[in-house]
Structures are given as structure tokens and as C-alpha cells.
């Protein structure tokens, strides 16, 4: 089993930055691909970013490409999402997720709220 706990959410003005963290426990996250998703009010959960087990491979949703950076520290079992140039449309609950390679996203955190004021 894997437990994921997000932190770092909050209220920020448009154009500002936030850094989210996701601490994994229960099983070393070095075996897992890690990702971030988000869900805005009235909308479906959407993919934001993913980082490979080694940290060498990343992918992003087009809407955050160039503004967000996902990274991981396997020694700390922690994944990060650096969010810059935030927009009001980035307002959502952000969820950390984990999966084994070529498997569905099986593990989810409880979410952390990010609110961007315009």
C-alpha cells in the first residue's frame, strides 16, 4: 500500500507562484511513476503532470506547459509541483497520484486546495 499526503496549497494572486509537495509512505516511491491531477468546481478531474520513476522523464498538460515543473526526490519519497505564473483558471483541488509503470493510477492523496485570485 502507498499513502500520499499533499501540502503547500493556498491562496495566491494571479501571476504568483506556489510549490506543492506530496509525501509518499508505505512503499518507496522509487518504484512508482508519480503525478499531479486537479479538479476545479463543476469540472472533471484532469491530468496536470507526471514524472517517471527516475525523475528523468516528465510530461505535462498543454495548459500548464512552460509554467509548471514536476520533480521528485526519491531519497525523501517526495514529489513536487512548482507552479509559476499562476492564472485564475488554475484554481482547483490538486491531487497527488501514483502508479506502477503502464498501470492505472491506483493511489491518490486527499487533495490540497489552490486558489488563484485575479
Phi and psi restraints in degrees (range 20) as a CNS / XPLOR table:
assign (resid 1 and name C) (resid 2 and name N)
       (resid 2 and name CA) (resid 2 and name C) 1.0 -127.6 20.0 2
assign (resid 2 and name N) (resid 2 and name CA)
       (resid 2 and name C) (resid 3 and name N) 1.0 131.9 20.0 2
assign (resid 2 and name C) (resid 3 and name N)
       (resid 3 and name CA) (resid 3 and name C) 1.0 -111.3 20.0 2
assign (resid 3 and name N) (resid 3 and name CA)
       (resid 3 and name C) (resid 4 and name N) 1.0 136.1 20.0 2
assign (resid 3 and name C) (resid 4 and name N)
       (resid 4 and name CA) (resid 4 and name C) 1.0 -123.7 20.0 2
assign (resid 4 and name N) (resid 4 and name CA)
       (resid 4 and name C) (resid 5 and name N) 1.0 131.7 20.0 2
assign (resid 4 and name C) (resid 5 and name N)
       (resid 5 and name CA) (resid 5 and name C) 1.0 -129.7 20.0 2
assign (resid 5 and name N) (resid 5 and name CA)
       (resid 5 and name C) (resid 6 and name N) 1.0 117.6 20.0 2
assign (resid 5 and name C) (resid 6 and name N)
       (resid 6 and name CA) (resid 6 and name C) 1.0 -89.3 20.0 2
assign (resid 6 and name N) (resid 6 and name CA)
       (resid 6 and name C) (resid 7 and name N) 1.0 155.3 20.0 2
assign (resid 6 and name C) (resid 7 and name N)
       (resid 7 and name CA) (resid 7 and name C) 1.0 -154.7 20.0 2
assign (resid 7 and name N) (resid 7 and name CA)
       (resid 7 and name C) (resid 8 and name N) 1.0 166.1 20.0 2
assign (resid 7 and name C) (resid 8 and name N)
       (resid 8 and name CA) (resid 8 and name C) 1.0 104.4 20.0 2
assign (resid 8 and name N) (resid 8 and name CA)
       (resid 8 and name C) (resid 9 and name N) 1.0 -4.3 20.0 2
assign (resid 8 and name C) (resid 9 and name N)
       (resid 9 and name CA) (resid 9 and name C) 1.0 -70.8 20.0 2
assign (resid 9 and name N) (resid 9 and name CA)
       (resid 9 and name C) (resid 10 and name N) 1.0 170.8 20.0 2
assign (resid 9 and name C) (resid 10 and name N)
       (resid 10 and name CA) (resid 10 and name C) 1.0 164.2 20.0 2
assign (resid 10 and name N) (resid 10 and name CA)
       (resid 10 and name C) (resid 11 and name N) 1.0 -165.0 20.0 2
assign (resid 10 and name C) (resid 11 and name N)
       (resid 11 and name CA) (resid 11 and name C) 1.0 -104.0 20.0 2
assign (resid 11 and name N) (resid 11 and name CA)
       (resid 11 and name C) (resid 12 and name N) 1.0 131.5 20.0 2
assign (resid 11 and name C) (resid 12 and name N)
       (resid 12 and name CA) (resid 12 and name C) 1.0 -143.8 20.0 2
assign (resid 12 and name N) (resid 12 and name CA)
       (resid 12 and name C) (resid 13 and name N) 1.0 151.5 20.0 2
assign (resid 12 and name C) (resid 13 and name N)
       (resid 13 and name CA) (resid 13 and name C) 1.0 -79.2 20.0 2
assign (resid 13 and name N) (resid 13 and name CA)
       (resid 13 and name C) (resid 14 and name N) 1.0 153.9 20.0 2
assign (resid 13 and name C) (resid 14 and name N)
       (resid 14 and name CA) (resid 14 and name C) 1.0 -55.7 20.0 2
assign (resid 14 and name N) (resid 14 and name CA)
       (resid 14 and name C) (resid 15 and name N) 1.0 137.3 20.0 2
assign (resid 14 and name C) (resid 15 and name N)
       (resid 15 and name CA) (resid 15 and name C) 1.0 92.6 20.0 2
assign (resid 15 and name N) (resid 15 and name CA)
       (resid 15 and name C) (resid 16 and name N) 1.0 -11.4 20.0 2
assign (resid 15 and name C) (resid 16 and name N)
       (resid 16 and name CA) (resid 16 and name C) 1.0 -85.2 20.0 2
assign (resid 16 and name N) (resid 16 and name CA)
       (resid 16 and name C) (resid 17 and name N) 1.0 -172.8 20.0 2
assign (resid 16 and name C) (resid 17 and name N)
       (resid 17 and name CA) (resid 17 and name C) 1.0 -132.4 20.0 2
assign (resid 17 and name N) (resid 17 and name CA)
       (resid 17 and name C) (resid 18 and name N) 1.0 152.5 20.0 2
assign (resid 17 and name C) (resid 18 and name N)
       (resid 18 and name CA) (resid 18 and name C) 1.0 -143.9 20.0 2
assign (resid 18 and name N) (resid 18 and name CA)
       (resid 18 and name C) (resid 19 and name N) 1.0 153.6 20.0 2
assign (resid 18 and name C) (resid 19 and name N)
       (resid 19 and name CA) (resid 19 and name C) 1.0 -126.1 20.0 2
assign (resid 19 and name N) (resid 19 and name CA)
       (resid 19 and name C) (resid 20 and name N) 1.0 119.4 20.0 2
assign (resid 19 and name C) (resid 20 and name N)
       (resid 20 and name CA) (resid 20 and name C) 1.0 -93.0 20.0 2
assign (resid 20 and name N) (resid 20 and name CA)
       (resid 20 and name C) (resid 21 and name N) 1.0 147.5 20.0 2
assign (resid 20 and name C) (resid 21 and name N)
       (resid 21 and name CA) (resid 21 and name C) 1.0 -125.1 20.0 2
assign (resid 21 and name N) (resid 21 and name CA)
       (resid 21 and name C) (resid 22 and name N) 1.0 151.1 20.0 2
assign (resid 21 and name C) (resid 22 and name N)
       (resid 22 and name CA) (resid 22 and name C) 1.0 -137.1 20.0 2
assign (resid 22 and name N) (resid 22 and name CA)
       (resid 22 and name C) (resid 23 and name N) 1.0 113.0 20.0 2
assign (resid 22 and name C) (resid 23 and name N)
       (resid 23 and name CA) (resid 23 and name C) 1.0 -95.7 20.0 2
assign (resid 23 and name N) (resid 23 and name CA)
       (resid 23 and name C) (resid 24 and name N) 1.0 127.8 20.0 2
assign (resid 23 and name C) (resid 24 and name N)
       (resid 24 and name CA) (resid 24 and name C) 1.0 -104.0 20.0 2
assign (resid 24 and name N) (resid 24 and name CA)
       (resid 24 and name C) (resid 25 and name N) 1.0 143.0 20.0 2
assign (resid 24 and name C) (resid 25 and name N)
       (resid 25 and name CA) (resid 25 and name C) 1.0 -144.8 20.0 2
assign (resid 25 and name N) (resid 25 and name CA)
       (resid 25 and name C) (resid 26 and name N) 1.0 166.1 20.0 2
assign (resid 25 and name C) (resid 26 and name N)
       (resid 26 and name CA) (resid 26 and name C) 1.0 98.4 20.0 2
assign (resid 26 and name N) (resid 26 and name CA)
       (resid 26 and name C) (resid 27 and name N) 1.0 -37.4 20.0 2
assign (resid 26 and name C) (resid 27 and name N)
       (resid 27 and name CA) (resid 27 and name C) 1.0 -156.0 20.0 2
assign (resid 27 and name N) (resid 27 and name CA)
       (resid 27 and name C) (resid 28 and name N) 1.0 139.2 20.0 2
assign (resid 27 and name C) (resid 28 and name N)
       (resid 28 and name CA) (resid 28 and name C) 1.0 -58.6 20.0 2
assign (resid 28 and name N) (resid 28 and name CA)
       (resid 28 and name C) (resid 29 and name N) 1.0 134.1 20.0 2
assign (resid 28 and name C) (resid 29 and name N)
       (resid 29 and name CA) (resid 29 and name C) 1.0 -79.3 20.0 2
assign (resid 29 and name N) (resid 29 and name CA)
       (resid 29 and name C) (resid 30 and name N) 1.0 -0.3 20.0 2
assign (resid 29 and name C) (resid 30 and name N)
       (resid 30 and name CA) (resid 30 and name C) 1.0 -67.9 20.0 2
assign (resid 30 and name N) (resid 30 and name CA)
       (resid 30 and name C) (resid 31 and name N) 1.0 -15.9 20.0 2
assign (resid 30 and name C) (resid 31 and name N)
       (resid 31 and name CA) (resid 31 and name C) 1.0 -85.6 20.0 2
assign (resid 31 and name N) (resid 31 and name CA)
       (resid 31 and name C) (resid 32 and name N) 1.0 -7.1 20.0 2
assign (resid 31 and name C) (resid 32 and name N)
       (resid 32 and name CA) (resid 32 and name C) 1.0 -119.2 20.0 2
assign (resid 32 and name N) (resid 32 and name CA)
       (resid 32 and name C) (resid 33 and name N) 1.0 143.7 20.0 2
assign (resid 32 and name C) (resid 33 and name N)
       (resid 33 and name CA) (resid 33 and name C) 1.0 -75.9 20.0 2
assign (resid 33 and name N) (resid 33 and name CA)
       (resid 33 and name C) (resid 34 and name N) 1.0 143.0 20.0 2
assign (resid 33 and name C) (resid 34 and name N)
       (resid 34 and name CA) (resid 34 and name C) 1.0 -122.3 20.0 2
assign (resid 34 and name N) (resid 34 and name CA)
       (resid 34 and name C) (resid 35 and name N) 1.0 148.4 20.0 2
assign (resid 34 and name C) (resid 35 and name N)
       (resid 35 and name CA) (resid 35 and name C) 1.0 -150.6 20.0 2
assign (resid 35 and name N) (resid 35 and name CA)
       (resid 35 and name C) (resid 36 and name N) 1.0 171.9 20.0 2
assign (resid 35 and name C) (resid 36 and name N)
       (resid 36 and name CA) (resid 36 and name C) 1.0 -125.3 20.0 2
assign (resid 36 and name N) (resid 36 and name CA)
       (resid 36 and name C) (resid 37 and name N) 1.0 138.4 20.0 2
assign (resid 36 and name C) (resid 37 and name N)
       (resid 37 and name CA) (resid 37 and name C) 1.0 -127.5 20.0 2
assign (resid 37 and name N) (resid 37 and name CA)
       (resid 37 and name C) (resid 38 and name N) 1.0 167.0 20.0 2
assign (resid 37 and name C) (resid 38 and name N)
       (resid 38 and name CA) (resid 38 and name C) 1.0 -146.3 20.0 2
assign (resid 38 and name N) (resid 38 and name CA)
       (resid 38 and name C) (resid 39 and name N) 1.0 155.3 20.0 2
assign (resid 38 and name C) (resid 39 and name N)
       (resid 39 and name CA) (resid 39 and name C) 1.0 -139.1 20.0 2
assign (resid 39 and name N) (resid 39 and name CA)
       (resid 39 and name C) (resid 40 and name N) 1.0 116.6 20.0 2
assign (resid 39 and name C) (resid 40 and name N)
       (resid 40 and name CA) (resid 40 and name C) 1.0 -89.6 20.0 2
assign (resid 40 and name N) (resid 40 and name CA)
       (resid 40 and name C) (resid 41 and name N) 1.0 157.8 20.0 2
assign (resid 40 and name C) (resid 41 and name N)
       (resid 41 and name CA) (resid 41 and name C) 1.0 -56.0 20.0 2
assign (resid 41 and name N) (resid 41 and name CA)
       (resid 41 and name C) (resid 42 and name N) 1.0 129.8 20.0 2
assign (resid 41 and name C) (resid 42 and name N)
       (resid 42 and name CA) (resid 42 and name C) 1.0 76.5 20.0 2
assign (resid 42 and name N) (resid 42 and name CA)
       (resid 42 and name C) (resid 43 and name N) 1.0 5.4 20.0 2
assign (resid 42 and name C) (resid 43 and name N)
       (resid 43 and name CA) (resid 43 and name C) 1.0 -121.7 20.0 2
assign (resid 43 and name N) (resid 43 and name CA)
       (resid 43 and name C) (resid 44 and name N) 1.0 164.1 20.0 2
assign (resid 43 and name C) (resid 44 and name N)
       (resid 44 and name CA) (resid 44 and name C) 1.0 -79.8 20.0 2
assign (resid 44 and name N) (resid 44 and name CA)
       (resid 44 and name C) (resid 45 and name N) 1.0 158.2 20.0 2
assign (resid 44 and name C) (resid 45 and name N)
       (resid 45 and name CA) (resid 45 and name C) 1.0 -65.6 20.0 2
assign (resid 45 and name N) (resid 45 and name CA)
       (resid 45 and name C) (resid 46 and name N) 1.0 137.1 20.0 2
assign (resid 45 and name C) (resid 46 and name N)
       (resid 46 and name CA) (resid 46 and name C) 1.0 -129.6 20.0 2
assign (resid 46 and name N) (resid 46 and name CA)
       (resid 46 and name C) (resid 47 and name N) 1.0 152.1 20.0 2
assign (resid 46 and name C) (resid 47 and name N)
       (resid 47 and name CA) (resid 47 and name C) 1.0 -69.8 20.0 2
assign (resid 47 and name N) (resid 47 and name CA)
       (resid 47 and name C) (resid 48 and name N) 1.0 139.9 20.0 2
assign (resid 47 and name C) (resid 48 and name N)
       (resid 48 and name CA) (resid 48 and name C) 1.0 -114.9 20.0 2
assign (resid 48 and name N) (resid 48 and name CA)
       (resid 48 and name C) (resid 49 and name N) 1.0 -53.7 20.0 2
assign (resid 48 and name C) (resid 49 and name N)
       (resid 49 and name CA) (resid 49 and name C) 1.0 -162.3 20.0 2
assign (resid 49 and name N) (resid 49 and name CA)
       (resid 49 and name C) (resid 50 and name N) 1.0 157.2 20.0 2
assign (resid 49 and name C) (resid 50 and name N)
       (resid 50 and name CA) (resid 50 and name C) 1.0 -141.2 20.0 2
assign (resid 50 and name N) (resid 50 and name CA)
       (resid 50 and name C) (resid 51 and name N) 1.0 146.6 20.0 2
assign (resid 50 and name C) (resid 51 and name N)
       (resid 51 and name CA) (resid 51 and name C) 1.0 -129.1 20.0 2
assign (resid 51 and name N) (resid 51 and name CA)
       (resid 51 and name C) (resid 52 and name N) 1.0 139.8 20.0 2
assign (resid 51 and name C) (resid 52 and name N)
       (resid 52 and name CA) (resid 52 and name C) 1.0 -71.3 20.0 2
assign (resid 52 and name N) (resid 52 and name CA)
       (resid 52 and name C) (resid 53 and name N) 1.0 172.4 20.0 2
assign (resid 52 and name C) (resid 53 and name N)
       (resid 53 and name CA) (resid 53 and name C) 1.0 -58.5 20.0 2
assign (resid 53 and name N) (resid 53 and name CA)
       (resid 53 and name C) (resid 54 and name N) 1.0 -39.6 20.0 2
assign (resid 53 and name C) (resid 54 and name N)
       (resid 54 and name CA) (resid 54 and name C) 1.0 -82.8 20.0 2
assign (resid 54 and name N) (resid 54 and name CA)
       (resid 54 and name C) (resid 55 and name N) 1.0 -17.4 20.0 2
assign (resid 54 and name C) (resid 55 and name N)
       (resid 55 and name CA) (resid 55 and name C) 1.0 91.6 20.0 2
assign (resid 55 and name N) (resid 55 and name CA)
       (resid 55 and name C) (resid 56 and name N) 1.0 -4.7 20.0 2
assign (resid 55 and name C) (resid 56 and name N)
       (resid 56 and name CA) (resid 56 and name C) 1.0 -81.9 20.0 2
assign (resid 56 and name N) (resid 56 and name CA)
       (resid 56 and name C) (resid 57 and name N) 1.0 -17.1 20.0 2
assign (resid 56 and name C) (resid 57 and name N)
       (resid 57 and name CA) (resid 57 and name C) 1.0 -119.9 20.0 2
assign (resid 57 and name N) (resid 57 and name CA)
       (resid 57 and name C) (resid 58 and name N) 1.0 134.1 20.0 2
assign (resid 57 and name C) (resid 58 and name N)
       (resid 58 and name CA) (resid 58 and name C) 1.0 -136.0 20.0 2
assign (resid 58 and name N) (resid 58 and name CA)
       (resid 58 and name C) (resid 59 and name N) 1.0 155.9 20.0 2
assign (resid 58 and name C) (resid 59 and name N)
       (resid 59 and name CA) (resid 59 and name C) 1.0 -144.1 20.0 2
assign (resid 59 and name N) (resid 59 and name CA)
       (resid 59 and name C) (resid 60 and name N) 1.0 153.4 20.0 2
assign (resid 59 and name C) (resid 60 and name N)
       (resid 60 and name CA) (resid 60 and name C) 1.0 -138.5 20.0 2
assign (resid 60 and name N) (resid 60 and name CA)
       (resid 60 and name C) (resid 61 and name N) 1.0 151.5 20.0 2
assign (resid 60 and name C) (resid 61 and name N)
       (resid 61 and name CA) (resid 61 and name C) 1.0 -68.1 20.0 2
assign (resid 61 and name N) (resid 61 and name CA)
       (resid 61 and name C) (resid 62 and name N) 1.0 148.1 20.0 2
assign (resid 61 and name C) (resid 62 and name N)
       (resid 62 and name CA) (resid 62 and name C) 1.0 -59.3 20.0 2
assign (resid 62 and name N) (resid 62 and name CA)
       (resid 62 and name C) (resid 63 and name N) 1.0 -33.3 20.0 2
assign (resid 62 and name C) (resid 63 and name N)
       (resid 63 and name CA) (resid 63 and name C) 1.0 -67.9 20.0 2
assign (resid 63 and name N) (resid 63 and name CA)
       (resid 63 and name C) (resid 64 and name N) 1.0 -18.4 20.0 2
assign (resid 63 and name C) (resid 64 and name N)
       (resid 64 and name CA) (resid 64 and name C) 1.0 -117.5 20.0 2
assign (resid 64 and name N) (resid 64 and name CA)
       (resid 64 and name C) (resid 65 and name N) 1.0 -4.8 20.0 2
assign (resid 64 and name C) (resid 65 and name N)
       (resid 65 and name CA) (resid 65 and name C) 1.0 -54.9 20.0 2
assign (resid 65 and name N) (resid 65 and name CA)
       (resid 65 and name C) (resid 66 and name N) 1.0 129.8 20.0 2
assign (resid 65 and name C) (resid 66 and name N)
       (resid 66 and name CA) (resid 66 and name C) 1.0 88.2 20.0 2
assign (resid 66 and name N) (resid 66 and name CA)
       (resid 66 and name C) (resid 67 and name N) 1.0 -12.9 20.0 2
assign (resid 66 and name C) (resid 67 and name N)
       (resid 67 and name CA) (resid 67 and name C) 1.0 -113.2 20.0 2
assign (resid 67 and name N) (resid 67 and name CA)
       (resid 67 and name C) (resid 68 and name N) 1.0 -33.8 20.0 2
assign (resid 67 and name C) (resid 68 and name N)
       (resid 68 and name CA) (resid 68 and name C) 1.0 -107.7 20.0 2
assign (resid 68 and name N) (resid 68 and name CA)
       (resid 68 and name C) (resid 69 and name N) 1.0 148.0 20.0 2
assign (resid 68 and name C) (resid 69 and name N)
       (resid 69 and name CA) (resid 69 and name C) 1.0 -134.1 20.0 2
assign (resid 69 and name N) (resid 69 and name CA)
       (resid 69 and name C) (resid 70 and name N) 1.0 124.4 20.0 2
assign (resid 69 and name C) (resid 70 and name N)
       (resid 70 and name CA) (resid 70 and name C) 1.0 -99.1 20.0 2
assign (resid 70 and name N) (resid 70 and name CA)
       (resid 70 and name C) (resid 71 and name N) 1.0 141.4 20.0 2
assign (resid 70 and name C) (resid 71 and name N)
       (resid 71 and name CA) (resid 71 and name C) 1.0 -150.9 20.0 2
assign (resid 71 and name N) (resid 71 and name CA)
       (resid 71 and name C) (resid 72 and name N) 1.0 168.9 20.0 2
assign (resid 71 and name C) (resid 72 and name N)
       (resid 72 and name CA) (resid 72 and name C) 1.0 -146.2 20.0 2
assign (resid 72 and name N) (resid 72 and name CA)
       (resid 72 and name C) (resid 73 and name N) 1.0 153.0 20.0 2
assign (resid 72 and name C) (resid 73 and name N)
       (resid 73 and name CA) (resid 73 and name C) 1.0 -126.7 20.0 2
assign (resid 73 and name N) (resid 73 and name CA)
       (resid 73 and name C) (resid 74 and name N) 1.0 98.9 20.0 2
assign (resid 73 and name C) (resid 74 and name N)
       (resid 74 and name CA) (resid 74 and name C) 1.0 -66.4 20.0 2
assign (resid 74 and name N) (resid 74 and name CA)
       (resid 74 and name C) (resid 75 and name N) 1.0 -27.7 20.0 2
assign (resid 74 and name C) (resid 75 and name N)
       (resid 75 and name CA) (resid 75 and name C) 1.0 -65.1 20.0 2
assign (resid 75 and name N) (resid 75 and name CA)
       (resid 75 and name C) (resid 76 and name N) 1.0 -29.1 20.0 2
assign (resid 75 and name C) (resid 76 and name N)
       (resid 76 and name CA) (resid 76 and name C) 1.0 -103.1 20.0 2
assign (resid 76 and name N) (resid 76 and name CA)
       (resid 76 and name C) (resid 77 and name N) 1.0 0.8 20.0 2
assign (resid 76 and name C) (resid 77 and name N)
       (resid 77 and name CA) (resid 77 and name C) 1.0 52.5 20.0 2
assign (resid 77 and name N) (resid 77 and name CA)
       (resid 77 and name C) (resid 78 and name N) 1.0 44.5 20.0 2
assign (resid 77 and name C) (resid 78 and name N)
       (resid 78 and name CA) (resid 78 and name C) 1.0 -134.0 20.0 2
assign (resid 78 and name N) (resid 78 and name CA)
       (resid 78 and name C) (resid 79 and name N) 1.0 140.4 20.0 2
assign (resid 78 and name C) (resid 79 and name N)
       (resid 79 and name CA) (resid 79 and name C) 1.0 -117.9 20.0 2
assign (resid 79 and name N) (resid 79 and name CA)
       (resid 79 and name C) (resid 80 and name N) 1.0 144.9 20.0 2
assign (resid 79 and name C) (resid 80 and name N)
       (resid 80 and name CA) (resid 80 and name C) 1.0 -124.0 20.0 2
assign (resid 80 and name N) (resid 80 and name CA)
       (resid 80 and name C) (resid 81 and name N) 1.0 154.5 20.0 2
assign (resid 80 and name C) (resid 81 and name N)
       (resid 81 and name CA) (resid 81 and name C) 1.0 -133.8 20.0 2
assign (resid 81 and name N) (resid 81 and name CA)
       (resid 81 and name C) (resid 82 and name N) 1.0 105.4 20.0 2
assign (resid 81 and name C) (resid 82 and name N)
       (resid 82 and name CA) (resid 82 and name C) 1.0 -86.4 20.0 2
assign (resid 82 and name N) (resid 82 and name CA)
       (resid 82 and name C) (resid 83 and name N) 1.0 122.0 20.0 2
assign (resid 82 and name C) (resid 83 and name N)
       (resid 83 and name CA) (resid 83 and name C) 1.0 -117.0 20.0 2
assign (resid 83 and name N) (resid 83 and name CA)
       (resid 83 and name C) (resid 84 and name N) 1.0 116.7 20.0 2
assign (resid 83 and name C) (resid 84 and name N)
       (resid 84 and name CA) (resid 84 and name C) 1.0 -116.0 20.0 2
assign (resid 84 and name N) (resid 84 and name CA)
       (resid 84 and name C) (resid 85 and name N) 1.0 163.8 20.0 2
assign (resid 84 and name C) (resid 85 and name N)
       (resid 85 and name CA) (resid 85 and name C) 1.0 49.3 20.0 2
assign (resid 85 and name N) (resid 85 and name CA)
       (resid 85 and name C) (resid 86 and name N) 1.0 48.5 20.0 2
assign (resid 85 and name C) (resid 86 and name N)
       (resid 86 and name CA) (resid 86 and name C) 1.0 -64.7 20.0 2
assign (resid 86 and name N) (resid 86 and name CA)
       (resid 86 and name C) (resid 87 and name N) 1.0 144.4 20.0 2
assign (resid 86 and name C) (resid 87 and name N)
       (resid 87 and name CA) (resid 87 and name C) 1.0 -119.4 20.0 2
assign (resid 87 and name N) (resid 87 and name CA)
       (resid 87 and name C) (resid 88 and name N) 1.0 161.7 20.0 2
assign (resid 87 and name C) (resid 88 and name N)
       (resid 88 and name CA) (resid 88 and name C) 1.0 -60.3 20.0 2
assign (resid 88 and name N) (resid 88 and name CA)
       (resid 88 and name C) (resid 89 and name N) 1.0 -31.1 20.0 2
assign (resid 88 and name C) (resid 89 and name N)
       (resid 89 and name CA) (resid 89 and name C) 1.0 -73.8 20.0 2
assign (resid 89 and name N) (resid 89 and name CA)
       (resid 89 and name C) (resid 90 and name N) 1.0 -4.7 20.0 2
assign (resid 89 and name C) (resid 90 and name N)
       (resid 90 and name CA) (resid 90 and name C) 1.0 -84.0 20.0 2
assign (resid 90 and name N) (resid 90 and name CA)
       (resid 90 and name C) (resid 91 and name N) 1.0 -6.5 20.0 2
assign (resid 90 and name C) (resid 91 and name N)
       (resid 91 and name CA) (resid 91 and name C) 1.0 -61.3 20.0 2
assign (resid 91 and name N) (resid 91 and name CA)
       (resid 91 and name C) (resid 92 and name N) 1.0 124.7 20.0 2
assign (resid 91 and name C) (resid 92 and name N)
       (resid 92 and name CA) (resid 92 and name C) 1.0 -178.7 20.0 2
assign (resid 92 and name N) (resid 92 and name CA)
       (resid 92 and name C) (resid 93 and name N) 1.0 170.5 20.0 2
assign (resid 92 and name C) (resid 93 and name N)
       (resid 93 and name CA) (resid 93 and name C) 1.0 -88.4 20.0 2
assign (resid 93 and name N) (resid 93 and name CA)
       (resid 93 and name C) (resid 94 and name N) 1.0 127.0 20.0 2
assign (resid 93 and name C) (resid 94 and name N)
       (resid 94 and name CA) (resid 94 and name C) 1.0 -101.9 20.0 2
assign (resid 94 and name N) (resid 94 and name CA)
       (resid 94 and name C) (resid 95 and name N) 1.0 131.1 20.0 2
assign (resid 94 and name C) (resid 95 and name N)
       (resid 95 and name CA) (resid 95 and name C) 1.0 -117.2 20.0 2
assign (resid 95 and name N) (resid 95 and name CA)
       (resid 95 and name C) (resid 96 and name N) 1.0 135.9 20.0 2
assign (resid 95 and name C) (resid 96 and name N)
       (resid 96 and name CA) (resid 96 and name C) 1.0 -87.8 20.0 2
assign (resid 96 and name N) (resid 96 and name CA)
       (resid 96 and name C) (resid 97 and name N) 1.0 143.8 20.0 2
assign (resid 96 and name C) (resid 97 and name N)
       (resid 97 and name CA) (resid 97 and name C) 1.0 -142.0 20.0 2
assign (resid 97 and name N) (resid 97 and name CA)
       (resid 97 and name C) (resid 98 and name N) 1.0 158.8 20.0 2
assign (resid 97 and name C) (resid 98 and name N)
       (resid 98 and name CA) (resid 98 and name C) 1.0 -142.1 20.0 2
assign (resid 98 and name N) (resid 98 and name CA)
       (resid 98 and name C) (resid 99 and name N) 1.0 150.1 20.0 2
assign (resid 98 and name C) (resid 99 and name N)
       (resid 99 and name CA) (resid 99 and name C) 1.0 -154.4 20.0 2
assign (resid 99 and name N) (resid 99 and name CA)
       (resid 99 and name C) (resid 100 and name N) 1.0 157.5 20.0 2
assign (resid 99 and name C) (resid 100 and name N)
       (resid 100 and name CA) (resid 100 and name C) 1.0 -78.8 20.0 2
assign (resid 100 and name N) (resid 100 and name CA)
       (resid 100 and name C) (resid 101 and name N) 1.0 157.2 20.0 2
assign (resid 100 and name C) (resid 101 and name N)
       (resid 101 and name CA) (resid 101 and name C) 1.0 -55.3 20.0 2
assign (resid 101 and name N) (resid 101 and name CA)
       (resid 101 and name C) (resid 102 and name N) 1.0 137.7 20.0 2
assign (resid 101 and name C) (resid 102 and name N)
       (resid 102 and name CA) (resid 102 and name C) 1.0 48.7 20.0 2
assign (resid 102 and name N) (resid 102 and name CA)
       (resid 102 and name C) (resid 103 and name N) 1.0 42.6 20.0 2
assign (resid 102 and name C) (resid 103 and name N)
       (resid 103 and name CA) (resid 103 and name C) 1.0 -131.5 20.0 2
assign (resid 103 and name N) (resid 103 and name CA)
       (resid 103 and name C) (resid 104 and name N) 1.0 162.8 20.0 2
assign (resid 103 and name C) (resid 104 and name N)
       (resid 104 and name CA) (resid 104 and name C) 1.0 -65.5 20.0 2
assign (resid 104 and name N) (resid 104 and name CA)
       (resid 104 and name C) (resid 105 and name N) 1.0 159.4 20.0 2
assign (resid 104 and name C) (resid 105 and name N)
       (resid 105 and name CA) (resid 105 and name C) 1.0 -68.1 20.0 2
assign (resid 105 and name N) (resid 105 and name CA)
       (resid 105 and name C) (resid 106 and name N) 1.0 112.2 20.0 2
assign (resid 105 and name C) (resid 106 and name N)
       (resid 106 and name CA) (resid 106 and name C) 1.0 -105.5 20.0 2
assign (resid 106 and name N) (resid 106 and name CA)
       (resid 106 and name C) (resid 107 and name N) 1.0 -23.5 20.0 2
assign (resid 106 and name C) (resid 107 and name N)
       (resid 107 and name CA) (resid 107 and name C) 1.0 -121.6 20.0 2
assign (resid 107 and name N) (resid 107 and name CA)
       (resid 107 and name C) (resid 108 and name N) 1.0 135.4 20.0 2
assign (resid 107 and name C) (resid 108 and name N)
       (resid 108 and name CA) (resid 108 and name C) 1.0 -135.1 20.0 2
assign (resid 108 and name N) (resid 108 and name CA)
       (resid 108 and name C) (resid 109 and name N) 1.0 144.9 20.0 2
assign (resid 108 and name C) (resid 109 and name N)
       (resid 109 and name CA) (resid 109 and name C) 1.0 -84.2 20.0 2
assign (resid 109 and name N) (resid 109 and name CA)
       (resid 109 and name C) (resid 110 and name N) 1.0 -178.0 20.0 2
assign (resid 109 and name C) (resid 110 and name N)
       (resid 110 and name CA) (resid 110 and name C) 1.0 -86.3 20.0 2
assign (resid 110 and name N) (resid 110 and name CA)
       (resid 110 and name C) (resid 111 and name N) 1.0 -13.6 20.0 2
assign (resid 110 and name C) (resid 111 and name N)
       (resid 111 and name CA) (resid 111 and name C) 1.0 96.5 20.0 2
assign (resid 111 and name N) (resid 111 and name CA)
       (resid 111 and name C) (resid 112 and name N) 1.0 151.7 20.0 2
assign (resid 111 and name C) (resid 112 and name N)
       (resid 112 and name CA) (resid 112 and name C) 1.0 -136.6 20.0 2
assign (resid 112 and name N) (resid 112 and name CA)
       (resid 112 and name C) (resid 113 and name N) 1.0 135.7 20.0 2
assign (resid 112 and name C) (resid 113 and name N)
       (resid 113 and name CA) (resid 113 and name C) 1.0 -81.4 20.0 2
assign (resid 113 and name N) (resid 113 and name CA)
       (resid 113 and name C) (resid 114 and name N) 1.0 132.0 20.0 2
assign (resid 113 and name C) (resid 114 and name N)
       (resid 114 and name CA) (resid 114 and name C) 1.0 -120.1 20.0 2
assign (resid 114 and name N) (resid 114 and name CA)
       (resid 114 and name C) (resid 115 and name N) 1.0 123.0 20.0 2
assign (resid 114 and name C) (resid 115 and name N)
       (resid 115 and name CA) (resid 115 and name C) 1.0 -122.6 20.0 2
assign (resid 115 and name N) (resid 115 and name CA)
       (resid 115 and name C) (resid 116 and name N) 1.0 124.0 20.0 2
assign (resid 115 and name C) (resid 116 and name N)
       (resid 116 and name CA) (resid 116 and name C) 1.0 -111.6 20.0 2
assign (resid 116 and name N) (resid 116 and name CA)
       (resid 116 and name C) (resid 117 and name N) 1.0 117.9 20.0 2
assign (resid 116 and name C) (resid 117 and name N)
       (resid 117 and name CA) (resid 117 and name C) 1.0 -93.4 20.0 2
assign (resid 117 and name N) (resid 117 and name CA)
       (resid 117 and name C) (resid 118 and name N) 1.0 140.9 20.0 2
